[in-house]
Amino acid sequence: MRGVNGPGPGVSPDLPGARLLDVVATMDRLRSPGGCPWDAQQTHASLAPYLLEEAYEAVDAIERDDPEALRDELGDVLLQVVFHARLAEERSDGTGWGIDDVAVGLVEKLVRRHPHVFADREITGVGDVLANWETIKATEGRRTSAVDGVALQAPALSVAAKLQHRAASLGLPAALVSAEVAATETLPQAVAGAAAALEEDPSSPVEQIGELLFAVVALARFHDVDPEAALRGTARRFRDRLVAVERSAAESGTSLRELDAPGWETAWSAGAEVPVTAEPAEPAEPTEPAEPTDSELSAVEESAPGS
């Protein structure tokens, strides 16, 4: 077995990617007899939440423009990739595969989807690249529907936006995106109509709020806004403002839980804060960077060579 203090015999530590061999060797040690009991008990299903969590933490580091944190979080994401590959390699039913198979498949896909780099396909710009990707994906036969590949486990706003984008790529008129949109002349009217319908007859709030949010997503796409990023930005600003109120309250010796509505209005608008008795407020994070537009995200999500 390779050691964990170097990339192994015959591999230069200066070669880019050589240290990845140490990652594989370390995982081998953890999963082998005498390794870690916790690691030995894990399955694809038990690790799935960690894969999501680490990916979200990497995105958070990007949005906070924290390169050191991003390096650390990408290491955690890489751990999940290597861990899942090791689990698959241990299958005894003849369907196993390992980290090398993952790498081979990725390289083959990247080469196949970049004929303008690895073959003689000529392009004039990014538009040709995106068009080529769609043509190549169609020949791969992986999708039989425009909505194949849309993971419903993803955040709901992102799922709604991607489904609407895929439908639009087939030529679905915007007016048919939802019942509320179809019943109005403009998207703002559709949002207002969905909200009014909920107020007038709240008999099925889950479905009605779903229609309202779906109409909001359509409105966001019309303005080239990623709804998930927009809501996350608003949530971050709300979080930072609440932290500021907590800090101010702690400094003045005020109890937030004892404030009445007027007191909260004063604290919220003027920054007069109240104390946090349970646990100290966390430091506010840097101002949120500009969010990518819906069109930018669509170009990446829908046409990325690895998707």
Wavefront OBJ file of the C-alpha trace (Angstrom):
o trace
v 0.000 0.000 0.000
v 1.183 3.512 -0.703
v 2.330 5.541 2.268
v 0.437 8.634 3.354
v 3.533 10.818 3.485
v 4.235 10.875 -0.229
v 2.784 10.058 -3.627
v 4.473 6.666 -3.849
v 7.425 5.224 -5.800
v 8.074 6.658 -9.223
v 5.709 9.627 -8.822
v 7.202 13.078 -8.545
v 5.622 15.123 -5.740
v 6.037 18.147 -8.005
v 3.690 16.722 -10.640
v 0.262 18.407 -10.415
v -2.182 15.982 -8.867
v 0.475 13.720 -7.353
v -0.777 14.372 -3.842
v -4.137 12.922 -4.826
v -2.441 9.538 -4.504
v -2.003 10.313 -0.815
v -5.739 10.918 -0.536
v -6.467 7.495 -2.032
v -3.876 5.852 0.216
v -5.293 7.530 3.304
v -8.807 6.372 2.457
v -7.456 2.853 1.948
v -5.970 2.954 5.442
v -9.210 4.238 6.976
v -11.376 1.566 5.345
v -8.981 -1.366 5.771
v -8.974 -3.726 8.791
v -7.526 -1.883 11.771
v -8.678 1.445 10.377
v -11.417 3.743 11.638
v -14.596 2.035 12.967
v -16.769 4.994 11.943
v -15.425 5.061 8.399
v -15.864 1.299 8.163
v -19.590 1.593 8.915
v -20.421 4.191 6.263
v -22.511 3.595 3.155
v -23.440 5.707 0.141
v -26.724 6.552 1.857
v -25.184 7.495 5.199
v -22.638 9.760 3.485
v -25.143 11.508 1.200
v -25.983 14.295 3.709
v -22.282 15.072 4.120
v -21.829 15.400 0.360
v -24.562 18.037 0.269
v -23.275 19.778 3.382
v -19.702 20.022 2.119
v -20.854 21.323 -1.262
v -22.950 24.023 0.432
v -20.027 25.017 2.635
v -17.820 25.343 -0.444
v -20.419 27.611 -2.079
v -20.596 29.669 1.118
v -16.817 30.157 1.048
v -17.069 31.322 -2.577
v -19.812 33.818 -1.776
v -17.811 35.125 1.190
v -14.770 35.464 -1.098
v -12.675 33.460 1.377
v -10.004 31.593 -0.636
v -8.493 29.845 2.396
v -11.876 28.513 3.485
v -12.611 27.470 -0.093
v -9.414 25.408 -0.257
v -10.398 23.643 2.952
v -13.992 23.045 1.855
v -12.929 21.689 -1.530
v -10.788 19.198 0.367
v -13.918 18.061 2.199
v -15.755 17.717 -1.120
v -12.841 15.708 -2.513
v -13.008 13.445 0.542
v -16.613 12.633 -0.293
v -15.701 11.763 -3.892
v -12.886 9.451 -2.796
v -15.017 7.928 -0.022
v -17.897 7.068 -2.368
v -15.484 5.653 -4.942
v -13.903 3.427 -2.288
v -17.324 2.152 -1.219
v -18.174 1.321 -4.822
v -14.833 -0.436 -5.263
v -15.666 -2.747 -2.349
v -18.853 -4.080 -3.954
v -18.791 -7.857 -4.311
v -21.592 -8.259 -6.860
v -19.473 -7.513 -9.915
v -20.762 -3.962 -10.330
v -17.925 -2.238 -8.507
v -15.792 0.595 -9.759
v -13.073 2.740 -8.217
v -11.609 6.210 -8.226
v -9.644 5.481 -11.410
v -12.888 4.622 -13.195
v -14.323 7.945 -12.047
v -11.257 9.751 -13.394
v -11.285 7.853 -16.691
v -14.966 8.586 -17.237
v -14.451 12.264 -16.484
v -11.499 12.598 -18.863
v -13.367 10.796 -21.644
v -16.372 13.074 -21.182
v -14.277 16.250 -21.181
v -12.388 15.197 -24.312
v -15.585 14.124 -26.079
v -17.362 17.371 -25.245
v -14.450 19.618 -26.241
v -13.768 18.697 -29.880
v -12.635 22.291 -30.461
v -9.731 21.584 -28.084
v -8.957 17.889 -28.556
v -10.064 17.467 -32.183
v -10.398 19.611 -35.295
v -13.814 21.194 -34.618
v -13.673 24.907 -35.401
v -15.582 27.455 -33.333
v -16.034 31.211 -33.434
v -16.966 31.782 -29.802
v -18.762 30.621 -26.678
v -22.053 30.314 -28.555
v -20.597 27.570 -30.751
v -19.237 25.795 -27.679
v -22.668 25.714 -26.019
v -24.344 24.547 -29.232
v -21.755 21.776 -29.658
v -22.300 20.597 -26.088
v -26.043 20.263 -26.638
v -25.495 18.333 -29.878
v -22.960 16.015 -28.269
v -25.185 15.386 -25.244
v -28.040 14.427 -27.568
v -25.875 11.806 -29.296
v -24.866 10.302 -25.949
v -28.424 9.110 -25.441
v -28.466 9.779 -21.710
v -31.615 11.891 -21.804
v -35.002 10.986 -23.243
v -36.761 14.073 -21.883
v -35.866 17.726 -21.526
v -36.236 17.383 -17.769
v -33.935 14.389 -17.390
v -31.048 15.235 -15.120
v -32.943 17.782 -13.047
v -32.360 16.567 -9.483
v -35.511 17.109 -7.450
v -33.405 16.849 -4.298
v -31.837 20.226 -5.100
v -33.178 23.426 -3.486
v -36.762 23.902 -4.690
v -36.269 27.373 -6.176
v -33.351 26.095 -8.241
v -35.366 23.068 -9.357
v -38.277 25.287 -10.423
v -35.963 27.636 -12.319
v -34.221 24.766 -14.116
v -37.498 23.082 -15.064
v -38.811 26.370 -16.450
v -35.575 26.886 -18.370
v -35.745 23.388 -19.855
v -39.391 23.929 -20.834
v -38.530 27.274 -22.440
v -35.773 25.577 -24.444
v -38.505 23.417 -26.005
v -40.501 26.507 -26.905
v -43.097 26.417 -24.107
v -44.734 29.885 -24.019
v -44.172 31.796 -20.796
v -47.940 32.092 -20.367
v -48.183 28.323 -19.875
v -45.587 28.052 -17.132
v -48.266 27.977 -14.427
v -51.990 28.468 -14.060
v -51.473 31.884 -12.494
v -49.192 33.025 -15.311
v -51.644 31.750 -17.932
v -54.518 33.681 -16.313
v -52.781 37.075 -16.423
v -51.098 39.347 -18.921
v -47.880 39.972 -16.992
v -45.721 38.053 -14.563
v -46.145 40.614 -11.744
v -49.906 40.170 -12.129
v -49.432 36.416 -11.879
v -47.559 36.777 -8.596
v -50.198 39.142 -7.248
v -52.964 36.799 -8.415
v -51.407 33.809 -6.670
v -51.095 35.783 -3.435
v -54.692 36.999 -3.701
v -55.971 33.482 -4.321
v -54.315 32.291 -1.128
v -55.844 35.145 0.879
v -59.329 34.600 -0.543
v -59.411 30.825 -0.133
v -56.645 29.336 2.042
v -58.151 25.855 1.852
v -55.045 24.300 0.257
v -52.173 26.553 1.352
v -49.376 24.158 0.402
v -50.455 23.968 -3.234
v -51.320 27.673 -3.410
v -48.029 28.797 -1.931
v -46.295 26.459 -4.363
v -48.080 28.184 -7.254
v -47.110 31.560 -5.801
v -43.441 30.600 -5.546
v -43.460 29.060 -9.024
v -44.813 32.347 -10.415
v -42.135 34.264 -8.491
v -39.473 32.037 -10.085
v -40.896 32.839 -13.528
v -40.738 36.546 -12.688
v -37.136 36.179 -11.514
v -36.124 34.400 -14.723
v -37.777 37.133 -16.791
v -35.470 39.636 -15.082
v -32.407 37.370 -15.446
v -32.241 36.819 -11.699
v -31.382 33.501 -10.091
v -34.193 33.116 -7.518
v -32.150 30.872 -5.229
v -29.270 33.356 -5.102
v -31.660 36.280 -4.666
v -33.423 34.672 -1.711
v -30.135 33.552 -0.195
v -28.835 37.114 -0.438
v -31.924 38.462 1.302
v -31.616 35.781 3.987
v -27.955 36.697 4.520
v -28.793 40.374 4.911
v -31.571 39.503 7.360
v -29.167 37.301 9.304
v -26.520 40.029 9.452
v -29.041 42.614 10.588
v -30.330 40.345 13.347
v -26.762 39.683 14.506
v -26.175 43.446 14.650
v -29.311 43.897 16.756
v -28.185 41.107 19.096
v -24.794 42.714 19.534
v -26.227 46.117 20.254
v -28.648 44.601 22.741
v -25.848 42.735 24.495
v -23.867 45.969 24.835
v -26.828 47.857 26.306
v -27.961 45.053 28.591
v -31.360 44.768 26.929
v -33.258 41.479 26.708
v -34.645 40.805 23.265
v -37.252 38.425 24.632
v -38.686 41.156 26.845
v -39.167 43.695 24.041
v -42.664 44.563 22.890
v -43.523 45.313 19.255
v -42.629 49.062 19.464
v -39.357 48.171 21.169
v -38.503 45.750 18.412
v -39.326 48.344 15.753
v -36.926 50.768 17.409
v -34.172 48.194 17.756
v -34.670 46.908 14.217
v -34.749 50.272 12.474
v -32.200 52.150 14.541
v -29.838 49.315 15.375
v -30.514 49.587 19.109
v -29.847 46.021 20.085
v -30.771 43.628 22.749
v -28.750 40.971 24.573
v -28.480 37.392 23.612
v -28.696 35.331 26.792
v -28.315 31.866 25.275
v -25.136 32.216 23.254
v -23.045 35.042 21.829
v -23.805 36.310 18.369
v -21.500 35.126 15.631
v -19.453 37.697 13.696
v -21.236 39.128 10.697
v -19.828 37.892 7.427
v -18.539 40.247 4.713
v -21.017 41.916 2.424
v -22.423 39.459 -0.066
v -20.759 39.588 -3.495
v -22.832 40.259 -6.580
v -24.922 37.222 -7.484
v -24.724 35.719 -10.996
v -27.662 36.330 -13.300
v -30.119 33.606 -14.291
v -28.759 33.593 -17.821
v -25.204 33.130 -16.557
v -26.256 30.296 -14.286
v -28.301 28.704 -17.050
v -25.342 28.741 -19.415
v -23.243 26.937 -16.823
v -25.867 24.573 -15.408
v -27.539 23.576 -18.641
v -24.521 23.361 -20.914
v -21.554 22.581 -18.689
v -19.538 19.732 -20.228
v -19.634 17.695 -17.029
v -23.392 17.905 -16.451
l 1 2 3 4 5 6 7 8 9 10 11 12 13 14 15 16 17 18 19 20 21 22 23 24 25 26 27 28 29 30 31 32 33 34 35 36 37 38 39 40 41 42 43 44 45 46 47 48 49 50 51 52 53 54 55 56 57 58 59 60 61 62 63 64 65 66 67 68 69 70 71 72 73 74 75 76 77 78 79 80 81 82 83 84 85 86 87 88 89 90 91 92 93 94 95 96 97 98 99 100 101 102 103 104 105 106 107 108 109 110 111 112 113 114 115 116 117 118 119 120 121 122 123 124 125 126 127 128 129 130 131 132 133 134 135 136 137 138 139 140 141 142 143 144 145 146 147 148 149 150 151 152 153 154 155 156 157 158 159 160 161 162 163 164 165 166 167 168 169 170 171 172 173 174 175 176 177 178 179 180 181 182 183 184 185 186 187 188 189 190 191 192 193 194 195 196 197 198 199 200 201 202 203 204 205 206 207 208 209 210 211 212 213 214 215 216 217 218 219 220 221 222 223 224 225 226 227 228 229 230 231 232 233 234 235 236 237 238 239 240 241 242 243 244 245 246 247 248 249 250 251 252 253 254 255 256 257 258 259 260 261 262 263 264 265 266 267 268 269 270 271 272 273 274 275 276 277 278 279 280 281 282 283 284 285 286 287 288 289 290 291 292 293 294 295 296 297 298 299 300 301 302 303 304 305 306 307
